[in-house]
Amino acid sequence: MAQVGQSESGDDRSSGANAVAYYRLYVLSGPEGRFVGFEEIEATDDVEAVRRAEAHLGPKPLELWCGERRVRTFPALPPES
């Protein structure tokens, strides 16, 4: 059973309309997948977090996480010709 302030999946999220979840967008080194940096993202839900993460797409792959839950992976963009 979820505790007060947690969803059934265990996410710490308030039920208020202005609730904010905290995400980390990890920058990976490439195919080997080592973390080389991150950006913190605040968003009201996964959809908004993904939209904000997409602004960081570039030559390195990315992973968006909310706590211990991986939300989405983004492949590296191909180099422009």
HELIX and SHEET records of a PDB file:
HELIX    1   1 ASP A   46  GLU A   54  1                                   9    
SHEET    1   A 4 PHE A  35  ALA A  43  0                                        
SHEET    2   A 4 ALA A  21  LEU A  28 -1                                        
SHEET    3   A 4 LEU A  62  CYS A  66 -1                                        
SHEET    4   A 4 ARG A  69  PHE A  74 -1                                        
END                                                                             
